[in-house]
Amino acid sequence: CGAAVAGEVPPVPVAAAVAPPPPLGPHAKGKDFVDFDEDLQVADIVNAVAEGYAELELVKRFSTVGMGPSQGRHSALNTARIVARETGRAAAEVGVTTARPPVYRERVGKLPGRSYEPDRRTAMHHRHLEAGAQMMTAGLWWRPAFYGPRERRESAIAGEALAVRRNLGVIDVSTLGGLEVRGPDAAEFMNRVYTFAYLRQPVGRARYVLMTNDAGTIVDDGVACRLAEDRFYVTTTTTGAERVYRTMLWWNAQWRLEVDVANVSVALAAVNIAGPRARELLARLVEGIDLAAEAFPYMGVRAGNVAGIPARLFRVGFVGELGFEVHVAASHGEALWDAVFDAGRDLDIAPFGVEAQRLLRLEKGHIIIGQDSDAMTTPEEAHMSWALSRRKPFFVGKRSLEVRDRHLSKRKLVGFAIDDPFAPLPRESNLVVIDGRIAGFVTSVARSPALGRVIGLAYTAREASEPGAALPIRLDNGRSLAAEVAALPFYDPDNLRQEM
């Protein structure tokens, strides 16, 4: 069965029929679309060939055919046929363009690449390592988190904070952004780009700076030091230097003021000497500067030599104690650090890191931009309306803030305290839940060794933001922890310590 029968003629193989492609003809009505992604018609492809782009890849780049989301999957063949017709070739000779993701999946192995972000270290980096610092990243910078073994983290941070409160501490603040604003219109420029008033700021004085965007939300903060009538030195947050610099350049391109802005962040090194004995230490090093409170008041700016190094000195108080920031050229940063510790050895000087600094500023109720604020935070929500000069005719964000004043948000940033020293420590981002509804969240929290209780900052409902109001915090385990809204600042509310 199935064997060939003698005399039968074997069948002749017949080639499979191939349907000819539909003709390329213009529509009687409407448009002749080839690529719906890019709104291209037959005439666009014909025009590309007429311009001399006879190869399909060149036609693609001239006309953008196949560059949309479909990556040419619905237009490649018709494009090839049109090019073939116009150049007198077969479509097979013309070919089709390469389709890319998302039409085809990408191999994960093709995605990794080198990181081109710079890895920045301050001039004192090796001194921190020699002192046993545990390093952390802040923006692009490596900074000491605290000094000592990792297993003693909490006690090390508390010890550093108490050293500043009771005696003397030094922190490397070279990572702060530094911008030079110079020119005849420098004061006018500062007056527009920041919310405070700077036209009449005296030479030799510093003022707080707060930057808002067009929507009136907080962008950055720092200090503006007036070095001359036509020159300011402005500090920014560690992570905000590049952003603020670009913002300044963008606005000046619109305003056309006679001012030049230079980013000198990496050209400088700086230390903050803080604590009750800060003046005593600095007196051993300075030349040509009177450090007395009357001659060099809080928020004062002076220039002179520190340990023989040309320096700028600012009296500022981020940590809430008598303090001096000393700024020098980056090439002298390590020499400055060594000189400060050599002079303060008999004063029991101690370095402190970022974690202790954050604890100290929390005790003073100072916010950290990006931690205690988000992309929607306004100065009014963060208790910073004092930093707005309402009498100025203009500053970036003023119009939006005036509108927001008529429509206050439902939340408020408040301080809170937990008096039980053995209470569990909430975590940043733990929710504030009032009557079963989310009213806010924790932004900063720590055990304060100076105050003997847990303190923090959190957003809560505006109607529950007065001191004494309950602030229930939901912990990670789902339990509710009773906290209470507290007046700010927690420490030295009359600012006697930092202004002495």
N, C-alpha and C positions, 0 to 999 in steps of 0.2 A: 504494500500500500504506500502510495506516495512516490513510487519509482517512476522514472520518465518512460513514457510510452514511445516506442519506436515510431519515427516519422513525425513527431510533434516538433513544431518550430518554437525555440525558446523566445520568451517575450523580449522585446527591445526596450532597454531602459529609457525612460522619458525624464528629462530634466524638470525639476520642480518649477512650477510657474511663479514668476515674480511680477507682482503688480507694479506697473509704472507709477512713479510719484505723481501726485496731482500737479497740474500745470500751475505756474506762477503767473497769475494774471491779476490785474487791478480789479477792485470791487467796483461795481457800477455805482454804488452809493456808499457813503461812509469812508472810513479810513483803513489803510492797509497796514495793520499792526503786525510787527515781527516780534517785538519784545515788550510784553505788558509791564514788566518791572520798571523799565526805563522810558516807557512811552515812545518807543522807536517804531517808525514805519519803514516800508520798503524804500521810500525815497531817501531816508537817512543812510541806508546801507549803500544804495547806488551812489549817493553823493560822496561817501567815504572812498569808494573805488575810483570815482572820477577825480578825487583830490590826489590820487597816486598811491593809495593804501591798498595794494592788491593782495597782500597776504592777510589771512584771517585774523591773526593775532594783532596786526596793526589796525585792521578794521575795528576790532574790539576796543582797542585803546583810544581810537579816534572818536568812535560813536558811543562808547560805553555799553554796547550790546553785551549781554551775558554777565554784567557786573552786579546785578540785583540779587535779592535773596535766593532766587531759584538757580543762580549760577549758570544760566544758559540752558538748563534742562529742557525748557519748552521752546527755546528760540535757536538753539545751536544748528539744527539741521536745516531749517529754512534760511538762516543766515548763510550757511555754506552753499546752499543751492543758488542764492542770489549772487553771491560772489563768483561762483562758478559760471553762471550765465553771463555776468558782466565781463569776465576775463577770458571767456571762451575755453573753459576747462571743465572737466568732470568734477562732480561733487566729491568723489573719492580722492581726487588729487588735492582739493582744497583742505579737506579734513575738518575737524571740529576743535573747539577750544577745550582747555582742561577745566573740569568742574571741581569745585573746592567745597569745603564745609560751608554751610550745614547740609548740603546735598549728600555728601559722603562723610562718613565718620572719620575723625582725625585720630591718629595713633598717639597715645599718651606719651610715648617716647620722644615725639617731636616737639612737645610743649615745653619741657624744662629748659632753662637757660641760665646764664650767669646773672647774678644780682649786681646791678650797677650803682646801687646806693652806696655812697661813701661811708666808711666806718671811721667816725671821728673820735679822737682822743684829745683831752686837754693837755696843756703843757705840764701839768702835775700828775699825769696818769701813773707814771712809774712810782712816784712817791706814795700814791694811794695803795698800790699793790704791795709795796714794802711795808706799809702800815697795817696790812692784813685786811684791806677793804674787800667786801663782797660787791662786785660790780653789777650794774644793771644798765639797760638801755633807756634813754630818754630822748625820743626822736631819733636822730642819727648819732647821738653822743653816748659814750660810755661814761657813767657816773658812779661814784661810790653809793651803794644803798645804805650800808652801815659798815662799821669796822669790828672785826672779830669773827669767831667761828660761826658757821651757819646754824649750828644747833643752839647757839645762844642769841638768836636773832632778837627776840622780844626784850631780853634784859639789856642787850647792847644798845638798842634804839632808845629805851628808857634812860639808860645811863648817859647817852650823848645829849638827850634833851635836858636832863637835869643839870648837866655840866654847863650848858648855855644859860639856864635859868639862875644858877647859883654862883657861877664863876666865869668861865671863858671858853668859847668854842670858835672854831674856824671851819668854814666850808668853802669848797671850790665852786664858784659860780661862773666860771668861764663859759659855760654853755648858754648863758643868756644871750639873746640876740642883741646886737649893737648896730645902730644905724646913725650915720652922720647926716644931718639936714642942714645945708648951708646955702646962703644966698640972701639978697636983699628982701625977698619975700618969705624967708624961713618961718617967721612968726605967723604970718597970714596962712601959710600952708599948714602949719601945726594946728592953727585955730579951726581950719576946715576939716582936717582928716581925723581929729580927735574931738571928744565931746566936751572937754574942759576948756577953760580960757587961758590963752598963752600970749596974747598980744602985749600984755603988761607984766608978764612974768619977769622978775628981776634977774639980771645976770648974776650967776653964783647961787642960784636957787633951783631946786628940783620940784617937779609937780607930778602927781599921779596922772597917767594917761589911760584912757579907756577908748577902744575903737569899736564902733558898731558898723553894721553894713546898711545897705539901702532899706532893708526891712526893719531896722532898729534893733536887731539882735546882737548880742555881744560876740565879738570876734577875737579880741586880744586885749592885753593890758600890759603896763610896765611903768617906767619912770622917764620923764623928759627933763634933762639937765641943760639949762641955758648957759652955754660957755661964753657967748658974746651976743651982741645985738643981732647978728646975722648967722648965728650958729647954735644948733641944738645937738646934744647927744641923747639918743632915745634907746632905751632897753625894751626888749620884747620877751615873751615867754620862750623857753627853750625850743619848743616845737613850732613856734609861730614866726620865727625870723624871716624865712623865705616868703611866707604868705603875706606878711605885713609889708615887706620890701616890694613885692610885686604890686600890692594894692596901692602903695604910695606912688609908684611909677605910673600905674594906670590912671590914677586921678590927676596927676600932674600933666599927663598927656592931654587931658581934657581942659584943665584950667590954664595951662601955659604960663605958670608963674615963674619968676626968676629964682629958681631954687634947684639945688642938686642934692640927690639922695644917694648915699653910698653905704653899702652893706660891709661893715668892718667886723662882723662877728668873729671870724676865725683869726683876725689880726690881733685880738686882745686876749689877755688872761685876767682873771679877777678872783678875789677872795672876799668873803664877808666875815669880818671879825665881830663877834657878837657876845654879849654878856656884861655883867656889872663891871668887869675889869678890862673891858675893851679899850677904853681911853688910856688906862695905865700902860697897857701893852704897846699901843700905837705911839705913845709919847716917847718910847725908847727908840723908835725907828724913823719918825718923820723929821724933815728939815724944812723950815720956813713956813710952817702951818701952826697956828694957834688952835689947839684942840678944845679949849674951854667952851662950855655950853653957850656962853654969851657970844663968843667970837665965831663959833662953828655950830650953829643951832641945828635942830632936827630939820631934815630936808635941805640942808646946805650942801654946796658943791665947792670944792677947793682943788687946787693943783699945786704940786710940790714934789719933793723927793721922799720916797719911803725906802729905807735901807740903801740909799744912794741911787735908786731907780726912779726915773721920771714917772709920775703917777697922777691919776685923778682920784679924788676921794669924795664919796657921797655918804651923807648920813641918812640912812634909810632904816626901816624897821619891819621887814616882812615877818621876822620871828618874834617881834614884840619886846625886844630888849635893846639896850644901848648898842648901837651897831654902826660899823663903818664898812662900806664897800671900797676896795682898793683895786683900781683898774690899771694895768700896765700892758706894754707890748708883749705879745705871746712869747717872744724869744726870752723874756725875763720872768716868765711865770714860775718856773721851777726855782729860780733864785729867790723870788719873793716868798714862796712857800717855805723855803729853808730858813730865810731870815726871820720870818714870823715865828716859826717854832723854836729857833735858837733863842730869840728874845723872850719867849714866853715859857721856857722850860721850868723856871722857878715859880711860875704862876699856875702850874698844873694845867697848862693849855691842852685842849683835846680837840681832835678833828671830829666833825659830825657829818653824816651823810644825808642823802635825800629823804630817807624815811623819817629821821629825826626832824628835819626841816619841815616836812609835811605835818608832823605832829605839833610842832611849835606854832606854825601858822594857823592850824586848826584851833588851838587854844585862843588865838587872837581873832578867830572868826574870818580870816582872809580866805577868799575863794581861789581855787585853781581853775583857770579857764580850760574847758574841755573835760574836767572831772566834775566840778560842781555846776557847770553850765552845759547846755546842749545847743543844738542849732536853732532852738526856739526861745532861748532865755533872753529876756530883756533886762535892762538895768533895774527897773522897778521891781521885778520879781526877785532879783538877787540883792535887794536892799542897797543899791548903788546909785540911786537917784541923785545923791550928793555929788556925783562925778559928772553931772550934766550941767552945762552952762545954758540955761534957758534963754538968757538975754541975747545970746549971739544970734545974728540973723540967719546963720546957716552952719551946720556941720553934717557930715554924712550920717543919715539916719534920722535927723531931727524931725522931718515931716512925718515919717512913719511913727515915731514915738509920740508925737502930738495926737495922731489918730488912735494909737493904742491906749493913750491916757483916757480916752472916752469909752474904751471897751477893755477893761482890765481882765487879765486872764484869770482862770479859776485856781491857779496854784501860786505858792509862795515858797521861797527857799528860807528855811528856818534852822536855828540851832536846836539841838535836843540834848538831853542829859539823862543818864540812868544812874541813880545814886547808889544802887547796890554794887559794891566792888566785885562781887562774885557772880554777877549776872553774865550770861553768855554774851559774847561779842557779836553784834550783828555784822553782816557783810555788806559791802558796797553793792548797791542794786537791789537789796532786800526791799520788798514792797511795804508801803504804809497803807494799811487797810482800816478804814473807818466805817463802821456800820455795814460791813460786808462789801464795801466798794473800794476799789483802788483809788487812793487819794494822792499818791506820790511814791517816792522811793528814796532810799538812802544814797547819798553821794560821797560822803566821807565819814569815817568813824574810827575811833581809837580809844585806848585806855590812857588817860592822862595821869602821868606820875606826879605832876605838880598839883593837880586838882583832886586826885584820889577818886576819880569816877570815870565812867564811860561818857564821852562826848562825841558829837557828830553834827553833820549837816544833812538835811533831807528836804525834799519837796513835799508839801502837804496842801490840803485844801485851804483856800484863802480864809474861809470862815473859822478854821481851826488853827490859825497861825500865830495867835497871841501867846506870849509867855504864860505858862501854867496850863495850857491846853494839853489834852491827852494826845499821844502820838503812838498808836499801836503799830509795832513792826512785826511783820510775818517773817520768821526765821526760815532757814533752809529746810528744817524738819517739819514745817507747817504750823508750828506753835507760834502764839502771839506773845511778844515781849512788850511790856509796858514801859514806855519812855514818856518824857514830858518836854514840851517846847520850852526852851530856855532863852533868855536874853543874850544878845551878842554884844561885845565879845565875852568869852568865858573868863579870860585872864586879863587883869589890869584894865578894867573898863575906862579908867581915866587917862590911860596912856602915859602914866608917870614914869614907867620903867624905860620906855624907848626915847623919851624926851629929856632924860636927866643929863 
